[in-house]
Amino acid sequence: MSEHLVYAASASFESARRLPAAAGAPHLQRLHGHSFQASVRMPAPPSFRGGEVDALRERLQQAVAPLDYQLLNEQVELPTDEGLAQWLRARLGGAEALLVGVQSTASGGVDLPAGDAPSHWRRYRFESAHRLPRVAPGHKCGRMHGHGFAVVLRAATGAGAGAEPGGDTASARLDRAWAPLQAQLHHACLNDIAGLENPTSEALARWIWTHVQPQLPALRRVTVFETATCGAHYDGQGFRIWKDLGFDSAVRLHNAPERDPRRSVHGHSYRLRLHLAAPLDQVLGWTIDFGDVKEVFAPVFARLDHHPLQELPGVADAGSAAIARWIRTEAAAGLPQIDRIDLYDTPGCGVILSWGGAEAGRVGALPG
């Protein structure tokens, strides 16, 4: 089964802009500003073994530097999120970048994948109660409890930069499709809503899809965050789940240049995301219990957290890519459903290791 390794980086910039084409959104026509976040997914950039993530981060920072503390209209012809992503792709080498993303607010942005249509995404939050009535007796999710759920809707857009004739924006279309659901879900008990009698994350994602997609045919994916560290995707055909874990560890890169501080022992607060694919359990209504994922992975996690990672077999001097491959090998027996690992040594910067089906190999960023 083929393996795909992609490096990820992010960089921020502070800028102002006007969007005169957004006729349906007068607030966007006025001069305003954002704390933008740019992201890129790429094959390994030239660097020493283990230094690829830092090399890509520096390359992206250089690319966004002309935009920082500038009026974007003077730098980019149409400085929407999509227009900025197109501009950054050109600065980064065009087709070499597998994905370029721009996030202008905490709740929305755009991803521009190579060879595919741009996709705009919006994040929404609602506070609800639920219980899972089909779990085994004593399971904590069988008790009534609540979450601050988050939902990300992702929809494809055609040519242009996020605005249709008349000034309608991608964000506005997503917001209109979501508004009726927000009214139903916020401050509600999900079990009382028709179709959500067993409101797992997977069931909720599919329920949202069935309500939004007829109004928004370009909908590509619904993502439900049950908590900040786990959730499920639904794309109209199948489900995927993920579980996030954080560990604090030391590392040492002997391949770094002389006098480079990375040759010495240093450390990171790593963020690990395990992606899993499995058939939906028609009785329980989920693919895999999030709690089971954490429990089965615990022995692997114990060897990562608060340890010098360069001492793990096969990891010495190779950085995040080697750590991700070590995790894949060690987790395979207990969690064969894992088909992708995202490992970030700093926020937004790390590696994506995938194998298996087409969805596992997708490099699109997960707003998180």
Summary of the structure (lengths in Angstrom):
residues: 368
radius of gyration: 21.3
end to end distance: 28.4
largest distance: 64.2
contacts: 1182
relative contact order: 0.14
helix: 29%
strand: 34%
